[in-house]
Amino acid sequence: MNESLRATSLESTGAVAIAPAVAAGTAERAAPVVESSPIAPPIGKPIIVFTCGVFDVLHWGHAWFLERCKSLGTHLIVGLNTDDSVRRLKGPLRPINREIERRFLLFRLRSVDEVLLFSEDTPCELIKRIRPNVIVKGPGYSESNMPEAEIVKDYGGQVIILDGPPISTTEIIKRIQGSNTGGSQCLK
């Protein structure tokens, strides 16, 4: 998809930076609303789903999760922590991959329609700007530890917590480090 087409906005939702072909539902990457969608869209209007994270070392759990997110609506926007916000959240040795590399990989996934960087510790300001219909988080989260949940519920959106595979980037990094110090070579 042509990168120059990404500056268009969806007037009805306030979502920004979605390519016109995706917004019109004609792009190869656009998915139809599935019966399991939590919100029935007004006729002709997209359901914007939002999730966010670091996505530092992309793995199959990320791909699985993002596909599930996409199945909840018509367009999936991924908020991606900038390198500075990752260092604040995860420590000075992270991220492993720079934000430009992480964004490049995420955007190449069929389930992802847009990747927007945010530099704050939470995606609250980004969510206020794009006003997604649904926000999704994975295991380990609850509405009580998501400051963005109240924002979304205040304008009538939904918050969904998905179960997922028991895999984490931090654990993968630890296993790789162990393999470099004589530990197991197999990533179980």
ZAVEXNU-905517 format. One line per field, with one value per residue: residue number from 1; residue in one letter; z, x, y of N, C-alpha, C, O in turn. Coordinates in nm, 2 decimals, padded with zeros to 4 digits. Layout:
<rs>
guke = (NUM/...)
kemar = (A/...)
n_pz = (Z/...)
n_px = (X/...)
n_py = (Y/...)
ca_pz = (Z/...)
ca_px = (X/...)
ca_py = (Y/...)
c_pz = (Z/...)
c_px = (X/...)
c_py = (Y/...)
o_pz = (Z/...)
o_px = (X/...)
o_py = (Y/...)
</rs>
This chain:
<rs>
guke = (1/2/3/4/5/6/7/8/9/10/11/12/13/14/15/16/17/18/19/20/21/22/23/24/25/26/27/28/29/30/31/32/33/34/35/36/37/38/39/40/41/42/43/44/45/46/47/48/49/50/51/52/53/54/55/56/57/58/59/60/61/62/63/64/65/66/67/68/69/70/71/72/73/74/75/76/77/78/79/80/81/82/83/84/85/86/87/88/89/90/91/92/93/94/95/96/97/98/99/100/101/102/103/104/105/106/107/108/109/110/111/112/113/114/115/116/117/118/119/120/121/122/123/124/125/126/127/128/129/130/131/132/133/134/135/136/137/138/139/140/141/142/143/144/145/146/147/148/149/150/151/152/153/154/155/156/157/158/159/160/161/162/163/164/165/166/167/168/169/170/171/172/173/174/175/176/177/178/179/180/181/182/183/184/185/186/187/188)
kemar = (M/N/E/S/L/R/A/T/S/L/E/S/T/G/A/V/A/I/A/P/A/V/A/A/G/T/A/E/R/A/A/P/V/V/E/S/S/P/I/A/P/P/I/G/K/P/I/I/V/F/T/C/G/V/F/D/V/L/H/W/G/H/A/W/F/L/E/R/C/K/S/L/G/T/H/L/I/V/G/L/N/T/D/D/S/V/R/R/L/K/G/P/L/R/P/I/N/R/E/I/E/R/R/F/L/L/F/R/L/R/S/V/D/E/V/L/L/F/S/E/D/T/P/C/E/L/I/K/R/I/R/P/N/V/I/V/K/G/P/G/Y/S/E/S/N/M/P/E/A/E/I/V/K/D/Y/G/G/Q/V/I/I/L/D/G/P/P/I/S/T/T/E/I/I/K/R/I/Q/G/S/N/T/G/G/S/Q/C/L/K)
n_pz = (00.00/-00.08/00.09/00.10/00.10/00.35/00.51/00.52/00.68/00.88/00.88/01.02/01.25/01.36/01.35/01.25/00.98/00.82/00.53/00.23/00.07/00.25/00.43/00.27/00.24/00.03/00.01/00.00/00.25/00.42/00.64/00.66/00.87/01.13/01.26/01.53/01.62/01.87/01.85/01.66/01.35/01.24/00.93/00.67/00.81/00.96/01.20/01.44/01.58/01.85/01.97/02.18/02.24/02.31/02.14/02.09/02.03/01.78/01.79/01.75/01.93/01.93/01.67/01.67/01.86/01.74/01.51/01.63/01.75/01.51/01.42/01.56/01.45/01.17/01.11/01.22/01.44/01.56/01.85/01.90/02.13/02.16/02.13/02.35/02.54/02.58/02.70/02.95/03.05/03.04/03.10/03.07/02.89/02.69/02.40/02.22/01.94/01.73/01.71/01.45/01.31/01.45/01.39/01.11/01.08/01.22/01.06/00.83/00.88/00.79/00.94/01.05/01.01/01.05/01.21/01.48/01.64/01.99/02.25/02.52/02.85/02.86/02.63/02.64/02.53/02.26/02.22/02.28/02.06/01.83/01.90/01.91/01.84/01.99/02.23/02.29/02.51/02.62/02.80/03.16/03.20/03.33/03.35/03.57/03.58/03.36/03.24/03.02/02.98/03.10/02.96/02.70/02.76/02.85/02.61/02.50/02.39/02.38/02.60/02.58/02.71/02.61/02.64/02.59/02.42/02.64/02.63/02.63/02.54/02.71/02.84/02.62/02.56/02.79/02.77/02.53/02.62/02.81/02.65/02.54/02.75/02.80/02.86/02.79/02.44/02.32/02.26/02.44)
n_px = (00.09/00.06/00.26/00.22/-00.05/-00.14/-00.22/-00.48/-00.80/-01.06/-01.35/-01.59/-01.52/-01.30/-01.06/-00.72/-00.48/-00.54/-00.53/-00.70/-00.81/-00.83/-01.01/-01.23/-01.29/-01.19/-00.94/-00.69/-00.61/-00.82/-01.06/-01.37/-01.65/-01.69/-01.91/-01.86/-01.80/-01.79/-01.94/-02.20/-02.16/-02.26/-02.44/-02.22/-02.01/-01.69/-01.55/-01.33/-01.06/-00.83/-00.51/-00.22/00.14/00.48/00.61/00.86/01.04/00.92/00.69/00.52/00.31/00.24/00.15/-00.07/-00.23/-00.28/-00.42/-00.65/-00.74/-00.79/-01.01/-01.22/-01.32/-01.33/-01.10/-00.77/-00.58/-00.25/-00.10/00.22/00.48/00.73/01.09/01.20/00.99/00.98/01.22/01.18/00.97/01.06/01.33/01.69/01.81/01.64/01.46/01.51/01.50/01.48/01.23/01.16/01.22/01.05/00.80/00.80/00.80/00.56/00.37/00.38/00.23/-00.06/-00.29/-00.28/-00.37/-00.27/00.00/00.08/00.29/00.36/00.47/00.42/00.38/00.14/-00.12/-00.32/-00.36/-00.33/-00.55/-00.76/-00.74/-00.79/-01.02/-01.12/-01.35/-01.33/-01.10/-00.83/-00.66/-00.41/-00.35/-00.30/-00.37/-00.62/-00.93/-00.89/-00.62/-00.57/-00.54/-00.65/-00.90/-01.12/-01.15/-01.22/-01.47/-01.61/-01.69/-01.85/-01.72/-01.58/-01.40/-01.19/-01.05/-00.83/-00.76/-00.45/-00.17/00.08/00.33/00.61/00.79/01.00/01.06/01.15/01.38/01.53/01.58/01.73/01.96/02.04/02.12/02.35/02.52/02.59/02.36/02.05/02.01/01.77/01.47/01.21)
n_py = (-00.12/00.22/00.45/00.72/00.76/00.75/00.97/01.04/01.11/00.96/01.10/01.05/00.90/01.02/00.90/00.89/00.88/00.65/00.46/00.56/00.35/00.14/00.25/00.27/00.01/-00.13/-00.22/-00.48/-00.56/-00.50/-00.62/-00.79/-00.71/-00.94/-01.19/-01.21/-00.96/-00.71/-00.47/-00.36/-00.21/00.12/00.15/00.14/00.25/00.22/-00.01/00.07/-00.07/-00.07/-00.14/-00.16/-00.15/-00.25/-00.44/-00.55/-00.77/-00.93/-01.20/-01.52/-01.51/-01.24/-01.21/-01.38/-01.26/-01.00/-01.07/-01.17/-00.93/-00.78/-00.93/-00.83/-00.60/-00.36/-00.22/-00.22/-00.04/00.00/00.11/00.22/00.21/00.46/00.46/00.60/00.59/00.32/00.27/00.40/00.25/-00.02/-00.03/00.05/-00.12/-00.18/-00.06/-00.37/-00.37/-00.09/00.18/00.24/00.00/-00.18/-00.07/-00.10/-00.39/-00.45/-00.32/-00.47/-00.69/-00.87/-00.83/-00.58/-00.24/00.02/00.18/00.37/00.58/00.65/00.86/00.89/00.74/00.60/00.52/00.71/00.99/00.95/00.77/00.95/01.12/00.95/00.80/00.52/00.25/00.02/-00.09/-00.31/-00.53/-00.76/-01.07/-01.04/-00.78/-00.56/-00.38/-00.21/-00.16/-00.01/00.30/00.41/00.28/00.40/00.64/00.55/00.42/00.63/00.77/00.58/00.36/00.02/-00.20/-00.46/-00.75/-00.99/-01.34/-01.51/-01.67/-01.82/-01.65/-01.44/-01.15/-01.06/-01.31/-01.46/-01.31/-01.35/-01.63/-01.64/-01.50/-01.68/-01.89/-01.79/-01.80/-02.06/-02.19/-02.37/-02.44/-02.46/-02.30/-02.33)
ca_pz = (00.00/-00.09/00.22/00.09/00.11/00.49/00.58/00.52/00.81/00.88/00.95/01.11/01.37/01.41/01.34/01.15/00.91/00.76/00.39/00.17/00.02/00.37/00.49/00.18/00.25/-00.09/00.01/00.02/00.39/00.50/00.67/00.68/01.01/01.16/01.35/01.67/01.65/01.98/01.82/01.53/01.30/01.16/00.79/00.59/00.90/01.01/01.35/01.46/01.70/01.89/02.08/02.18/02.31/02.27/02.02/02.07/01.95/01.73/01.79/01.71/02.02/01.89/01.54/01.71/01.93/01.65/01.43/01.71/01.76/01.38/01.40/01.64/01.38/01.03/01.10/01.34/01.46/01.67/01.91/01.93/02.22/02.10/02.20/02.48/02.63/02.61/02.81/03.07/03.10/03.05/03.15/02.98/02.78/02.59/02.32/02.14/01.81/01.73/01.68/01.30/01.28/01.51/01.31/00.98/01.09/01.25/00.95/00.73/00.92/00.72/01.03/01.10/00.91/01.08/01.33/01.52/01.75/02.10/02.34/02.66/02.91/02.83/02.50/02.66/02.44/02.13/02.21/02.28/01.92/01.73/01.95/01.86/01.90/02.08/02.27/02.33/02.58/02.64/02.94/03.25/03.21/03.37/03.34/03.68/03.56/03.22/03.25/02.90/02.98/03.14/02.84/02.60/02.81/02.86/02.48/02.45/02.33/02.46/02.64/02.57/02.75/02.55/02.68/02.48/02.45/02.75/02.57/02.65/02.48/02.82/02.86/02.51/02.57/02.90/02.71/02.44/02.70/02.87/02.55/02.52/02.86/02.82/02.89/02.68/02.31/02.27/02.31/02.46)
ca_px = (00.00/00.13/00.28/00.18/-00.19/-00.17/-00.25/-00.62/-00.87/-01.20/-01.43/-01.70/-01.47/-01.19/-00.93/-00.63/-00.37/-00.58/-00.53/-00.84/-00.85/-00.87/-01.13/-01.34/-01.31/-01.15/-00.80/-00.68/-00.59/-00.94/-01.14/-01.51/-01.70/-01.73/-02.02/-01.82/-01.77/-01.87/-02.02/-02.25/-02.13/-02.36/-02.42/-02.12/-01.90/-01.59/-01.53/-01.19/-01.01/-00.70/-00.43/-00.09/00.24/00.62/00.63/01.01/01.09/00.80/00.68/00.40/00.20/00.20/00.08/-00.20/-00.31/-00.32/-00.52/-00.77/-00.78/-00.85/-01.14/-01.32/-01.36/-01.29/-00.96/-00.69/-00.47/-00.16/-00.02/00.36/00.57/00.86/01.21/01.22/00.89/01.02/01.33/01.12/00.89/01.13/01.47/01.79/01.86/01.53/01.42/01.61/01.48/01.44/01.09/01.14/01.22/00.93/00.69/00.81/00.76/00.42/00.29/00.38/00.14/-00.19/-00.40/-00.25/-00.40/-00.19/00.08/00.10/00.39/00.32/00.58/00.38/00.38/00.02/-00.18/-00.44/-00.37/-00.36/-00.69/-00.85/-00.74/-00.85/-01.15/-01.15/-01.47/-01.29/-00.96/-00.80/-00.54/-00.39/-00.34/-00.22/-00.44/-00.76/-00.97/-00.84/-00.48/-00.56/-00.60/-00.73/-01.03/-01.23/-01.16/-01.30/-01.60/-01.68/-01.75/-01.93/-01.65/-01.57/-01.27/-01.19/-00.92/-00.82/-00.66/-00.36/-00.07/00.17/00.46/00.64/00.92/01.10/01.11/01.23/01.51/01.61/01.62/01.84/02.07/02.08/02.18/02.48/02.61/02.60/02.23/01.99/02.00/01.63/01.37/01.09)
ca_py = (00.00/00.34/00.52/00.86/00.76/00.73/01.10/01.07/01.09/00.92/01.21/01.00/00.84/01.10/00.82/00.95/00.80/00.52/00.48/00.56/00.22/00.06/00.32/00.24/-00.13/-00.20/-00.27/-00.63/-00.58/-00.47/-00.74/-00.76/-00.73/-01.08/-01.20/-01.20/-00.82/-00.67/-00.36/-00.36/-00.08/00.18/00.11/00.22/00.31/00.12/-00.03/00.09/-00.14/-00.02/-00.20/-00.09/-00.22/-00.23/-00.53/-00.53/-00.89/-00.98/-01.34/-01.58/-01.47/-01.11/-01.23/-01.44/-01.15/-00.90/-01.13/-01.17/-00.79/-00.74/-00.99/-00.76/-00.48/-00.35/-00.16/-00.23/00.05/-00.04/00.22/00.16/00.29/00.50/00.40/00.67/00.54/00.18/00.27/00.44/00.14/-00.15/-00.02/00.10/-00.22/-00.20/-00.18/-00.45/-00.32/00.05/00.20/00.23/-00.14/-00.24/-00.02/-00.16/-00.52/-00.46/-00.28/-00.58/-00.80/-00.85/-00.79/-00.44/-00.14/00.13/00.18/00.51/00.59/00.74/00.88/00.89/00.61/00.54/00.56/00.79/01.10/00.89/00.72/01.07/01.17/00.86/00.76/00.39/00.19/-00.09/-00.11/-00.45/-00.56/-00.91/-01.13/-00.96/-00.65/-00.55/-00.24/-00.13/-00.11/00.05/00.43/00.44/00.22/00.50/00.73/00.48/00.39/00.76/00.81/00.47/00.25/-00.10/-00.24/-00.61/-00.82/-01.12/-01.44/-01.54/-01.78/-01.79/-01.62/-01.30/-01.10/-01.07/-01.44/-01.49/-01.24/-01.42/-01.76/-01.61/-01.46/-01.80/-01.97/-01.73/-01.82/-02.20/-02.25/-02.45/-02.38/-02.48/-02.21/-02.42)
c_pz = (00.00/00.04/00.21/00.11/00.26/00.57/00.58/00.65/00.78/00.95/01.05/01.25/01.44/01.40/01.23/01.09/00.87/00.61/00.33/00.13/00.14/00.42/00.40/00.18/00.12/-00.09/00.05/00.17/00.47/00.52/00.69/00.83/01.03/01.26/01.50/01.71/01.77/01.96/01.68/01.47/01.23/01.02/00.73/00.68/00.95/01.16/01.37/01.59/01.72/01.99/02.08/02.25/02.26/02.14/01.99/01.99/01.90/01.73/01.76/01.80/01.98/01.76/01.58/01.77/01.83/01.55/01.50/01.73/01.63/01.36/01.47/01.56/01.23/01.01/01.23/01.34/01.58/01.72/01.95/02.02/02.15/02.18/02.34/02.58/02.67/02.72/02.94/03.13/03.12/03.09/03.04/02.87/02.68/02.52/02.26/02.00/01.81/01.68/01.53/01.25/01.33/01.43/01.17/00.98/01.12/01.13/00.83/00.76/00.85/00.81/01.07/00.98/00.93/01.21/01.36/01.65/01.86/02.20/02.48/02.72/02.89/02.70/02.52/02.56/02.30/02.11/02.21/02.14/01.83/01.77/01.89/01.92/02.00/02.11/02.32/02.40/02.59/02.78/03.03/03.28/03.27/03.35/03.45/03.66/03.42/03.23/03.13/02.89/03.01/03.03/02.74/02.64/02.82/02.73/02.42/02.38/02.42/02.49/02.64/02.62/02.69/02.62/02.56/02.52/02.56/02.70/02.59/02.59/02.59/02.84/02.74/02.52/02.68/02.84/02.61/02.52/02.77/02.78/02.52/02.64/02.90/02.85/02.77/02.55/02.26/02.34/02.32/02.45)
c_px = (00.09/00.14/00.22/00.03/-00.23/-00.21/-00.40/-00.69/-01.01/-01.28/-01.53/-01.64/-01.36/-01.06/-00.85/-00.54/-00.41/-00.59/-00.67/-00.89/-00.90/-01.00/-01.25/-01.37/-01.27/-01.01/-00.80/-00.67/-00.71/-01.01/-01.28/-01.54/-01.74/-01.84/-01.99/-01.79/-01.85/-01.96/-02.07/-02.23/-02.25/-02.33/-02.32/-02.01/-01.81/-01.60/-01.38/-01.15/-00.86/-00.64/-00.30/00.01/00.38/00.65/00.78/01.07/00.96/00.80/00.54/00.28/00.15/00.11/-00.06/-00.29/-00.36/-00.42/-00.66/-00.83/-00.85/-00.99/-01.25/-01.38/-01.32/-01.15/-00.89/-00.57/-00.39/-00.09/00.11/00.44/00.70/00.97/01.23/01.12/00.92/01.12/01.27/01.04/00.96/01.27/01.57/01.83/01.75/01.50/01.54/01.61/01.43/01.29/01.07/01.14/01.09/00.81/00.69/00.76/00.61/00.33/00.29/00.29/00.00/-00.30/-00.39/-00.28/-00.31/-00.12/00.12/00.19/00.33/00.44/00.55/00.39/00.25/-00.04/-00.30/-00.46/-00.40/-00.50/-00.79/-00.85/-00.81/-00.99/-01.19/-01.28/-01.44/-01.14/-00.94/-00.67/-00.53/-00.39/-00.26/-00.28/-00.58/-00.80/-00.91/-00.70/-00.46/-00.63/-00.68/-00.87/-01.14/-01.25/-01.25/-01.44/-01.68/-01.75/-01.82/-01.86/-01.64/-01.43/-01.28/-01.05/-00.93/-00.72/-00.57/-00.26/00.03/00.31/00.49/00.78/01.03/01.15/01.19/01.37/01.60/01.66/01.74/01.97/02.13/02.16/02.32/02.57/02.61/02.47/02.18/01.98/01.86/01.54/01.24/00.97)
c_py = (00.12/00.42/00.66/00.87/00.76/00.86/01.13/01.04/01.03/01.01/01.16/00.95/00.93/01.02/00.88/00.84/00.66/00.55/00.48/00.43/00.13/00.12/00.29/00.09/-00.20/-00.25/-00.42/-00.66/-00.56/-00.60/-00.71/-00.78/-00.88/-01.08/-01.18/-01.06/-00.77/-00.55/-00.37/-00.22/-00.01/00.15/00.20/00.28/00.19/00.10/-00.03/00.02/-00.09/-00.11/-00.13/-00.18/-00.18/-00.31/-00.53/-00.65/-00.96/-01.13/-01.39/-01.53/-01.33/-01.13/-01.28/-01.33/-01.05/-00.95/-01.13/-01.03/-00.75/-00.80/-00.92/-00.63/-00.48/-00.30/-00.17/-00.13/00.01/00.08/00.16/00.26/00.33/00.44/00.47/00.61/00.40/00.18/00.31/00.32/00.01/-00.15/00.02/00.01/-00.24/-00.07/-00.25/-00.39/-00.18/00.06/00.19/00.09/-00.21/-00.20/-00.09/-00.31/-00.53/-00.42/-00.38/-00.69/-00.77/-00.80/-00.64/-00.34/-00.02/00.12/00.32/00.51/00.69/00.74/00.88/00.75/00.53/00.59/00.66/00.91/01.05/00.84/00.84/01.12/01.08/00.80/00.62/00.33/00.08/-00.08/-00.25/-00.46/-00.71/-00.95/-01.04/-00.82/-00.67/-00.41/-00.15/-00.09/-00.06/00.19/00.47/00.38/00.32/00.60/00.67/00.46/00.52/00.81/00.69/00.36/00.13/-00.13/-00.40/-00.66/-00.96/-01.21/-01.46/-01.64/-01.73/-01.77/-01.47/-01.27/-01.11/-01.21/-01.49/-01.43/-01.31/-01.56/-01.74/-01.58/-01.59/-01.89/-01.91/-01.75/-01.97/-02.27/-02.33/-02.37/-02.39/-02.38/-02.29/-02.34)
o_pz = (00.07/00.09/00.32/00.13/00.29/00.69/00.64/00.73/00.68/01.08/01.16/01.35/01.55/01.44/01.12/01.15/00.87/00.57/00.38/00.15/00.13/00.46/00.45/00.12/00.09/-00.18/00.12/00.22/00.59/00.43/00.74/00.91/00.95/01.33/01.58/01.82/01.77/02.03/01.59/01.52/01.18/00.98/00.74/00.63/00.98/01.23/01.32/01.70/01.63/02.08/01.98/02.32/02.17/02.05/01.87/01.89/01.98/01.68/01.74/01.75/01.99/01.75/01.52/01.73/01.84/01.51/01.45/01.72/01.63/01.30/01.45/01.61/01.18/00.91/01.34/01.25/01.69/01.64/02.02/01.98/02.08/02.29/02.43/02.69/02.78/02.81/03.04/03.25/03.22/03.12/02.92/02.77/02.58/02.59/02.24/01.94/01.90/01.61/01.48/01.16/01.25/01.40/01.12/00.90/01.06/01.10/00.75/00.68/00.86/00.77/01.12/00.88/00.83/01.30/01.28/01.74/01.83/02.22/02.57/02.64/02.90/02.66/02.42/02.51/02.23/02.01/02.14/02.09/01.74/01.68/01.82/02.03/02.10/02.02/02.39/02.35/02.59/02.87/02.99/03.37/03.25/03.34/03.43/03.72/03.37/03.23/03.14/02.81/02.94/03.00/02.69/02.56/02.80/02.73/02.30/02.32/02.54/02.41/02.71/02.57/02.72/02.67/02.45/02.63/02.57/02.72/02.58/02.59/02.56/02.86/02.76/02.49/02.66/02.88/02.61/02.48/02.78/02.81/02.47/02.63/03.01/02.88/02.67/02.55/02.16/02.46/02.22/02.46)
o_px = (00.19/00.03/00.18/-00.02/-00.35/-00.24/-00.44/-00.64/-01.06/-01.28/-01.54/-01.72/-01.32/-00.95/-00.90/-00.52/-00.33/-00.65/-00.76/-01.01/-01.00/-01.09/-01.36/-01.47/-01.32/-00.98/-00.88/-00.71/-00.71/-01.03/-01.31/-01.47/-01.81/-01.86/-02.07/-01.75/-01.97/-02.05/-01.99/-02.28/-02.34/-02.22/-02.33/-01.92/-01.86/-01.64/-01.31/-01.21/-00.79/-00.71/-00.27/-00.02/00.40/00.72/00.82/01.14/00.91/00.89/00.45/00.17/00.03/00.00/-00.16/-00.41/-00.48/-00.51/-00.76/-00.95/-00.96/-01.08/-01.37/-01.47/-01.29/-01.09/-00.95/-00.49/-00.44/-00.02/00.12/00.45/00.76/00.95/01.26/01.15/00.89/01.12/01.32/01.04/00.93/01.33/01.53/01.89/01.78/01.53/01.64/01.72/01.34/01.24/00.96/01.06/01.03/00.72/00.58/00.67/00.54/00.23/00.19/00.26/-00.04/-00.38/-00.49/-00.22/-00.28/-00.16/00.18/00.16/00.26/00.50/00.64/00.41/00.25/00.01/-00.37/-00.57/-00.48/-00.57/-00.89/-00.96/-00.89/-01.06/-01.30/-01.32/-01.52/-01.06/-01.03/-00.57/-00.63/-00.42/-00.16/-00.23/-00.64/-00.71/-00.89/-00.66/-00.35/-00.75/-00.77/-00.95/-01.24/-01.37/-01.35/-01.54/-01.80/-01.85/-01.86/-01.92/-01.69/-01.34/-01.37/-00.95/-01.02/-00.62/-00.60/-00.26/00.05/00.40/00.40/00.87/01.14/01.27/01.29/01.47/01.72/01.77/01.83/02.08/02.25/02.26/02.41/02.69/02.64/02.47/02.25/01.96/01.83/01.54/01.17/00.86)
o_py = (00.12/00.46/00.71/00.98/00.77/00.85/01.23/00.96/01.05/01.01/01.22/00.95/00.91/01.07/00.93/00.74/00.57/00.64/00.40/00.40/00.06/00.05/00.27/00.05/-00.31/-00.32/-00.47/-00.76/-00.59/-00.68/-00.60/-00.84/-00.93/-00.99/-01.15/-01.03/-00.80/-00.53/-00.40/-00.12/-00.08/00.13/00.33/00.34/00.09/00.19/-00.11/00.05/-00.07/-00.16/-00.06/-00.28/-00.09/-00.26/-00.51/-00.62/-01.04/-01.20/-01.31/-01.52/-01.30/-01.06/-01.23/-01.32/-01.01/-00.87/-01.10/-01.01/-00.69/-00.74/-00.95/-00.57/-00.59/-00.33/-00.15/-00.13/-00.02/00.15/00.05/00.37/00.25/00.39/00.40/00.59/00.35/00.10/00.25/00.30/-00.07/-00.25/00.02/00.05/-00.32/00.04/-00.19/-00.36/-00.15/-00.03/00.14/00.06/-00.29/-00.28/-00.13/-00.35/-00.61/-00.49/-00.38/-00.78/-00.66/-00.72/-00.58/-00.35/00.05/00.05/00.39/00.44/00.79/00.64/00.88/00.65/00.41/00.70/00.68/00.92/01.11/00.86/00.83/01.17/01.13/00.76/00.61/00.37/00.06/-00.05/-00.30/-00.40/-00.78/-00.87/-00.98/-00.75/-00.77/-00.32/-00.03/00.01/-00.06/00.21/00.55/00.43/00.31/00.64/00.73/00.48/00.52/00.87/00.70/00.27/00.14/-00.10/-00.45/-00.61/-01.04/-01.17/-01.43/-01.70/-01.61/-01.85/-01.39/-01.35/-01.15/-01.22/-01.57/-01.50/-01.33/-01.60/-01.82/-01.63/-01.60/-01.96/-01.99/-01.72/-02.01/-02.39/-02.35/-02.25/-02.32/-02.36/-02.30/-02.40)
</rs>
